[in-house]
Amino acid sequence: MKFKNYSYLALMGSVVLSLSSCDKDENLISNGENNNNNGNDRQYFNVVVGVNVDANGPTYAAAYKNLSSTDLHISFNNWGFEVPSVRTARVYASNAGDFLYNLSYGGGTISKYGVQGGESYSDIKTLDISLAMGTTNPRWTKLNDTYASLHHVVTEHQFENDVYTFTNTTGILTPINLNSFSIIRKDDNSTGGITFDFPRSQEDINNSLHVWRIDAPVICGDKAYYGLNKRGYDPNTSTNISTSDYSASSLVVDFPSLENPKIITSTVGRGSTQGYRTPVAHTDERGDVYQICAAPTKIMKISNEDYDNSYNFDLSAALNMTSVGSNGWFYVGNGIGYIPFYDATLATGTNTVAAWGVARIDLYNKTAVRLNLPDNLWLAQYQNGVLGEDGLFYMAIAPMGGSGNIYMMDPSSTSADGFTVGASIETLDSSSAYLGVF
């Protein structure tokens, strides 16, 4: 894989000299940490709702010290902080919940806000990242409490003598320092970001496939793993061809230098590993990465910088369902996680059919239990849950356009009723949905 910006690469190499190893420095993620905003010093729970999510309406947030009381009722009717965004906001929060971060997808900016409680948020800084990324529509992911990744790909159809030959994909990666809220760049004249061409596997060549999106990176040790999505192209009609019939794969780069990119491929999962808003991969306490592919959903294991194809966690089989899909999942620790999933015989990943549920999963025993949550859920854009100081995992669950609650899942319980119910929540209209707790 060939890099195209060697000066930036040199910069990132120098960054390594100023940072301790990924396992020891608090600035870098350590094994077992994930981007679910876990922490022992939580100041706020940020509850976020999207309005008219199909048409990319506004997004509102409000901050609370405690969500466990059933006397608390959360409504965004003429109340709440509107998170500025051209389309439904892509939100993250600091581990303590005292800062909120947002990508204005389509607006080409990222913003940092101070959380002051209730609907009070202070505007700390907004960055225009369109120059660094070459687009106003990049993806981004909070890697840990210090770093985030902006990422994007550019595709270019190649022709020889006016005959289509293949589609080339160029990747763009740009790291963000969340503390200073700045692009990590070589100097004042550097836009930031590196570019490289994705190699084409034999499978890509045989089936005329190309990478068209990357997202949802996770850090494990000194590597970053990005999920990939592929598709085909029909030159006769100049249209893209959607497919999930390809080997699941990931982009691996050194972290934080972003050097030595390579592609790893699974023989267990098929289709996209990039997810959709929800994180798809997490690092456990043992130093392994667990990642899902979309549909049918399988949980795959990455060890020693490659897929461990002896590990195969089939979510459909574990839930005794014909075909299950998912956009991502959340890890709480000790091999336990929670996964929003849908019945893939009724819906697709972003379809508004209310065919969703949430399951507790055990990575080590490959078991899954569907929780007894309300029916008619739509969790296609559900983005986050948090682990509280009480050891419970907090999610905002409500049918689209309906009322629901904050659910506090007990990771130690294997029961379908392994949760307690906290504050009540309501949406604003028939196309509103809660994006999560941050």
C-alpha positions as CSV (number, residue, x, y, z in Angstrom):
1,M,0.0,0.0,0.0
2,K,1.6,3.3,-1.1
3,F,1.4,6.5,1.0
4,K,1.0,9.7,-0.8
5,N,1.9,12.2,1.9
6,Y,5.3,11.4,3.3
7,S,5.8,14.7,5.2
8,Y,2.7,14.0,7.3
9,L,3.9,10.4,7.9
10,A,7.2,11.9,9.2
11,L,5.2,14.1,11.6
12,M,3.3,11.2,13.0
13,G,6.5,9.2,13.4
14,S,7.8,12.1,15.5
15,V,4.6,12.0,17.6
16,V,5.5,8.5,18.7
17,L,8.7,9.8,20.3
18,S,6.7,12.2,22.5
19,L,4.2,9.7,23.6
20,S,4.6,6.6,25.8
21,S,3.5,3.2,24.6
22,C,-0.2,2.5,24.0
23,D,-0.4,0.2,27.0
24,K,0.9,2.7,29.5
25,D,0.3,6.3,28.5
26,E,-3.1,7.7,29.7
27,N,-3.3,9.6,26.4
28,L,-3.6,6.4,24.5
29,I,-6.1,3.6,24.7
30,S,-5.2,0.6,26.7
31,N,-6.4,-2.9,26.4
32,G,-10.0,-3.2,27.7
33,E,-10.9,0.4,27.2
34,N,-13.5,1.1,24.6
35,N,-15.4,4.1,23.3
36,N,-18.6,3.6,25.3
37,N,-17.6,6.6,27.6
38,N,-16.8,4.4,30.6
39,G,-15.3,6.0,33.6
40,N,-15.3,6.2,37.4
41,D,-15.6,9.9,37.5
42,R,-18.8,10.5,35.6
43,Q,-20.2,14.0,35.9
44,Y,-23.1,13.9,33.4
45,F,-25.2,11.5,31.4
46,N,-26.0,13.2,28.1
47,V,-29.3,12.0,26.6
48,V,-29.6,12.7,22.8
49,V,-32.6,12.4,20.5
50,G,-32.8,12.9,16.7
51,V,-36.0,14.5,15.3
52,N,-37.3,13.4,11.9
53,V,-34.3,11.1,11.4
54,D,-35.4,10.0,7.9
55,A,-35.2,13.6,6.7
56,N,-32.1,14.5,8.8
57,G,-33.9,16.8,11.2
58,P,-32.4,18.5,14.3
59,T,-30.7,16.7,17.1
60,Y,-31.2,17.7,20.8
61,A,-29.2,16.9,23.9
62,A,-29.7,17.3,27.7
63,A,-27.4,16.5,30.6
64,Y,-28.3,14.8,33.8
65,K,-26.5,13.8,37.0
66,N,-28.7,10.8,37.6
67,L,-30.9,8.8,35.3
68,S,-32.0,6.1,37.7
69,S,-35.0,7.8,39.2
70,T,-38.5,6.9,37.8
71,D,-39.6,10.3,38.9
72,L,-37.5,11.9,36.2
73,H,-39.3,12.5,32.9
74,I,-37.2,13.5,29.8
75,S,-38.9,15.4,27.0
76,F,-37.4,17.7,24.4
77,N,-40.6,19.5,23.7
78,N,-39.4,23.1,23.4
79,W,-36.5,22.2,25.5
80,G,-32.9,20.9,25.1
81,F,-29.7,22.0,23.5
82,E,-29.8,21.8,19.7
83,V,-26.6,20.2,18.4
84,P,-25.8,22.0,15.2
85,S,-25.7,19.6,12.2
86,V,-26.7,19.6,8.6
87,R,-27.8,16.0,9.0
88,T,-28.6,14.0,12.1
89,A,-25.7,14.6,14.5
90,R,-22.7,12.2,15.0
91,V,-22.2,12.7,18.7
92,Y,-19.5,11.5,21.2
93,A,-18.8,12.5,24.8
94,S,-15.8,12.5,27.1
95,N,-15.6,9.6,29.5
96,A,-16.8,11.8,32.3
97,G,-19.6,13.2,30.2
98,D,-18.4,16.8,30.8
99,F,-17.6,17.5,27.1
100,L,-19.7,16.8,24.0
101,Y,-18.3,16.4,20.5
102,N,-20.1,16.5,17.3
103,L,-19.4,16.1,13.5
104,S,-21.7,18.2,11.4
105,Y,-22.0,15.7,8.6
106,G,-22.5,17.7,5.4
107,G,-21.3,20.8,7.1
108,G,-17.6,20.0,7.2
109,T,-17.1,20.9,10.8
110,I,-16.5,19.3,14.2
111,S,-17.4,21.0,17.5
112,K,-16.6,20.7,21.1
113,Y,-19.0,21.8,23.8
114,G,-18.7,22.1,27.6
115,V,-21.5,20.3,29.5
116,Q,-23.1,22.4,32.3
117,G,-26.2,20.4,33.0
118,G,-29.8,20.4,31.7
119,E,-29.9,22.1,28.3
120,S,-26.9,24.3,29.1
121,Y,-23.9,23.6,26.8
122,S,-21.1,26.1,26.1
123,D,-19.5,26.4,22.7
124,I,-15.8,25.8,23.2
125,K,-14.4,25.4,19.7
126,T,-15.5,24.5,16.1
127,L,-13.0,23.3,13.5
128,D,-13.5,23.3,9.7
129,I,-12.1,20.0,8.6
130,S,-13.2,20.1,5.0
131,L,-9.8,21.1,3.7
132,A,-8.0,18.3,5.6
133,M,-10.5,15.7,4.5
134,G,-11.3,17.0,1.0
135,T,-15.0,16.7,1.7
136,T,-17.7,18.0,4.0
137,N,-18.9,14.4,4.6
138,P,-16.2,12.4,6.3
139,R,-16.9,9.8,9.1
140,W,-15.4,10.1,12.5
141,T,-14.8,8.1,15.6
142,K,-13.7,8.9,19.2
143,L,-10.8,6.5,19.8
144,N,-10.3,7.4,23.5
145,D,-10.5,10.5,25.7
146,T,-7.6,12.1,23.8
147,Y,-7.9,11.1,20.2
148,A,-10.5,10.9,17.5
149,S,-10.1,9.8,13.9
150,L,-11.6,11.5,10.8
151,H,-11.6,9.2,7.8
152,H,-12.9,9.2,4.3
153,V,-12.3,7.4,1.0
154,V,-12.3,8.7,-2.6
155,T,-13.1,6.4,-5.5
156,E,-12.1,6.9,-9.1
157,H,-13.1,4.7,-12.0
158,Q,-10.2,3.7,-14.2
159,F,-10.5,3.4,-18.0
160,E,-8.1,2.1,-20.7
161,N,-9.0,3.0,-24.2
162,D,-12.4,4.1,-23.0
163,V,-13.0,0.6,-21.5
164,Y,-13.6,0.4,-17.7
165,T,-10.9,-1.6,-15.9
166,F,-11.4,-1.1,-12.2
167,T,-12.2,1.4,-9.4
168,N,-9.3,2.8,-7.4
169,T,-9.9,3.7,-3.8
170,T,-7.8,6.3,-1.9
171,G,-8.1,6.5,1.8
172,I,-7.7,9.6,3.9
173,L,-7.0,9.5,7.7
174,T,-6.7,12.5,9.9
175,P,-6.2,12.3,13.7
176,I,-7.8,14.9,16.1
177,N,-6.5,15.8,19.5
178,L,-9.6,16.2,21.6
179,N,-7.9,18.0,24.5
180,S,-6.7,20.9,22.3
181,F,-9.4,20.1,19.8
182,S,-7.0,20.5,16.9
183,I,-5.9,18.6,13.8
184,I,-2.5,16.9,14.4
185,R,-0.4,18.4,11.6
186,K,3.2,18.9,10.7
187,D,3.2,22.7,10.7
188,D,1.0,25.6,10.1
189,N,1.1,25.0,6.3
190,S,0.0,21.4,6.5
191,T,-3.7,20.6,6.1
192,G,-3.2,17.3,8.0
193,G,-4.2,13.9,6.9
194,I,-2.5,11.2,4.9
195,T,-3.6,9.5,1.8
196,F,-2.9,6.0,0.4
197,D,-4.3,3.6,-2.2
198,F,-6.1,0.5,-1.1
199,P,-4.7,-2.7,-2.6
200,R,-7.2,-4.9,-4.4
201,S,-7.5,-8.5,-3.3
202,Q,-7.9,-11.4,-5.8
203,E,-11.5,-11.6,-4.6
204,D,-12.0,-7.9,-5.4
205,I,-10.5,-8.4,-8.9
206,N,-12.6,-11.5,-9.6
207,N,-15.8,-9.8,-8.6
208,S,-15.0,-6.2,-9.7
209,L,-15.3,-4.9,-6.1
210,H,-13.8,-1.9,-4.4
211,V,-13.7,-0.3,-1.0
212,W,-16.2,2.6,-0.9
213,R,-16.3,3.4,2.8
214,I,-14.3,3.0,6.0
215,D,-15.4,3.6,9.5
216,A,-15.6,2.6,13.2
217,P,-11.9,2.2,14.1
218,V,-10.8,0.7,17.4
219,I,-7.4,0.7,19.1
220,C,-5.7,-2.4,20.3
221,G,-2.1,-2.0,21.6
222,D,-0.2,-0.1,18.9
223,K,-2.6,-0.8,16.1
224,A,-5.8,0.8,14.8
225,Y,-8.4,-1.4,13.0
226,Y,-10.9,0.3,10.6
227,G,-14.0,-1.5,9.2
228,L,-14.5,-1.7,5.5
229,N,-17.5,-1.7,3.1
230,K,-17.2,-2.8,-0.5
231,R,-19.4,-2.6,-3.6
232,G,-19.3,-3.0,-7.3
233,Y,-19.7,-0.7,-10.3
234,D,-21.6,-1.1,-13.6
235,P,-19.9,1.0,-16.3
236,N,-22.8,0.4,-18.7
237,T,-25.2,2.2,-16.5
238,S,-22.7,4.3,-14.4
239,T,-24.3,2.9,-11.2
240,N,-22.9,1.4,-8.1
241,I,-23.8,-2.2,-7.2
242,S,-24.6,-2.9,-3.5
243,T,-23.5,-6.3,-2.2
244,S,-22.7,-8.1,1.0
245,D,-21.2,-11.2,-0.7
246,Y,-17.5,-10.7,0.0
247,S,-15.1,-11.7,2.7
248,A,-15.2,-9.4,5.8
249,S,-12.0,-7.4,6.1
250,S,-10.3,-4.5,8.0
251,L,-7.7,-1.9,7.4
252,V,-4.8,-2.1,10.0
253,V,-2.4,0.8,10.6
254,D,0.1,1.5,13.3
255,F,-1.1,3.9,16.0
256,P,-0.4,6.7,16.5
257,S,2.0,6.9,13.6
258,L,-0.6,5.6,11.1
259,E,2.2,3.8,9.3
260,N,2.3,0.4,7.6
261,P,-1.3,0.0,6.4
262,K,-2.4,-3.5,5.5
263,I,-5.6,-5.4,4.9
264,I,-6.6,-8.4,6.9
265,T,-9.4,-10.7,5.8
266,S,-11.8,-13.1,7.6
267,T,-12.9,-16.5,6.4
268,V,-15.7,-16.5,9.0
269,G,-17.7,-13.3,8.3
270,R,-19.0,-11.8,5.1
271,G,-19.9,-8.3,4.1
272,S,-19.4,-4.9,5.7
273,T,-17.5,-4.3,8.9
274,Q,-17.9,-0.5,8.9
275,G,-21.2,-0.4,10.8
276,Y,-23.6,2.6,10.8
277,R,-23.1,5.1,13.6
278,T,-22.9,2.3,16.2
279,P,-19.3,1.0,17.1
280,V,-18.6,-2.3,15.5
281,A,-15.4,-3.4,17.2
282,H,-14.0,-3.3,20.8
283,T,-10.9,-4.4,22.5
284,D,-11.3,-6.7,25.5
285,E,-9.1,-7.0,28.6
286,R,-7.1,-9.9,27.0
287,G,-5.9,-7.7,24.2
288,D,-8.1,-9.1,21.4
289,V,-10.5,-7.2,19.1
290,Y,-14.0,-8.5,18.6
291,Q,-15.8,-7.1,15.5
292,I,-19.1,-7.8,13.8
293,C,-20.1,-8.0,10.2
294,A,-23.5,-6.6,9.2
295,A,-25.9,-9.3,8.0
296,P,-26.1,-12.1,8.8
297,T,-24.2,-10.9,11.8
298,K,-21.2,-12.9,13.0
299,I,-18.9,-11.8,15.7
300,M,-15.2,-12.2,14.7
301,K,-12.0,-12.2,16.7
302,I,-8.8,-10.4,15.8
303,S,-5.7,-11.6,17.6
304,N,-2.0,-10.8,16.9
305,E,-3.0,-8.4,14.1
306,D,-5.0,-10.9,12.1
307,Y,-8.4,-12.6,12.2
308,D,-8.6,-15.7,14.3
309,N,-10.7,-17.8,12.0
310,S,-11.1,-20.5,14.6
311,Y,-13.5,-18.2,16.4
312,N,-17.0,-18.0,15.0
313,F,-19.9,-16.5,17.0
314,D,-23.1,-16.7,14.9
315,L,-25.6,-14.3,16.4
316,S,-28.5,-15.8,14.4
317,A,-27.9,-19.2,15.8
318,A,-27.3,-17.9,19.3
319,L,-30.7,-16.2,19.2
320,N,-32.4,-19.1,17.5
321,M,-33.5,-16.9,14.6
322,T,-33.3,-17.4,10.9
323,S,-31.2,-14.3,10.1
324,V,-30.1,-11.5,12.3
325,G,-28.4,-8.2,11.3
326,S,-26.8,-5.5,13.3
327,N,-25.1,-2.1,12.8
328,G,-22.9,-2.4,15.9
329,W,-22.6,-3.2,19.5
330,F,-21.3,-2.1,22.9
331,Y,-18.7,-3.8,25.2
332,V,-19.0,-3.5,29.0
333,G,-16.2,-5.7,30.1
334,N,-15.3,-9.3,31.1
335,G,-16.5,-10.6,27.7
336,I,-20.0,-9.2,28.1
337,G,-21.7,-6.8,25.7
338,Y,-25.0,-5.5,24.4
339,I,-26.0,-5.6,20.8
340,P,-28.9,-3.9,19.1
341,F,-30.1,-6.3,16.3
342,Y,-32.8,-6.6,13.8
343,D,-34.7,-9.5,12.1
344,A,-33.0,-9.5,8.7
345,T,-35.9,-11.4,7.2
346,L,-38.0,-8.3,7.8
347,A,-35.7,-5.4,7.5
348,T,-32.3,-4.1,6.4
349,G,-29.7,-2.2,8.4
350,T,-31.2,1.3,8.0
351,N,-34.8,0.3,7.0
352,T,-37.4,1.9,9.3
353,V,-39.3,-1.3,9.8
354,A,-39.6,-1.7,13.6
355,A,-37.9,-5.1,13.7
356,W,-35.3,-4.4,16.4
357,G,-34.3,-5.7,19.8
358,V,-31.3,-5.7,22.2
359,A,-29.4,-8.8,23.3
360,R,-26.9,-9.4,26.0
361,I,-23.9,-11.3,24.5
362,D,-21.2,-13.4,26.1
363,L,-18.1,-13.3,23.8
364,Y,-16.3,-16.1,25.6
365,N,-19.2,-18.6,25.8
366,K,-20.8,-17.4,22.5
367,T,-24.3,-17.0,24.0
368,A,-26.9,-14.4,23.5
369,V,-30.1,-13.5,25.4
370,R,-32.8,-11.3,23.9
371,L,-33.9,-8.8,26.6
372,N,-37.6,-8.2,27.3
373,L,-37.7,-4.6,26.0
374,P,-40.6,-2.9,24.4
375,D,-41.7,-3.9,20.9
376,N,-41.7,-1.7,17.7
377,L,-38.1,-0.5,18.3
378,W,-36.0,1.1,15.5
379,L,-32.4,1.3,16.5
380,A,-30.7,1.8,13.1
381,Q,-29.2,5.1,14.2
382,Y,-28.6,4.2,17.9
383,Q,-25.2,5.5,18.6
384,N,-24.2,4.9,22.3
385,G,-24.7,3.6,25.8
386,V,-22.6,4.2,28.9
387,L,-21.4,2.1,31.8
388,G,-22.2,3.9,35.0
389,E,-20.3,3.9,38.3
390,D,-22.9,1.5,39.6
391,G,-21.7,-1.1,37.1
392,L,-24.9,-0.9,35.0
393,F,-25.1,-0.2,31.3
394,Y,-27.4,2.7,30.5
395,M,-29.4,2.8,27.2
396,A,-32.3,5.1,26.1
397,I,-34.9,2.8,24.7
398,A,-38.2,4.0,23.1
399,P,-40.2,3.1,20.0
400,M,-39.9,5.7,17.2
401,G,-42.4,8.4,18.0
402,G,-43.3,6.9,21.3
403,S,-42.5,6.8,25.0
404,G,-39.9,4.7,26.7
405,N,-37.3,4.7,29.5
406,I,-33.7,4.7,30.4
407,Y,-32.9,1.0,30.8
408,M,-30.0,0.0,33.1
409,M,-28.7,-3.4,32.1
410,D,-27.0,-5.6,34.7
411,P,-24.0,-7.3,33.0
412,S,-23.9,-10.0,35.7
413,S,-27.4,-11.2,34.9
414,T,-28.1,-13.8,32.2
415,S,-31.9,-13.2,32.5
416,A,-34.0,-11.7,29.7
417,D,-35.2,-9.4,32.5
418,G,-31.6,-8.5,33.6
419,F,-32.2,-4.7,33.9
420,T,-33.9,-2.1,35.9
421,V,-36.0,0.8,34.6
422,G,-35.1,4.4,35.3
423,A,-36.3,7.8,33.9
424,S,-39.1,7.9,31.4
425,I,-38.4,9.4,28.0
426,E,-40.6,10.5,25.1
427,T,-39.9,11.4,21.5
428,L,-41.4,14.4,19.6
429,D,-43.0,12.9,16.5
430,S,-43.5,9.7,14.7
431,S,-40.1,9.8,13.0
432,S,-38.0,10.8,16.1
433,A,-35.6,8.3,17.7
434,Y,-33.3,8.4,20.7
435,L,-29.6,8.2,19.6
436,G,-28.3,7.1,23.0
437,V,-26.8,8.1,26.3
438,F,-23.3,9.6,26.1
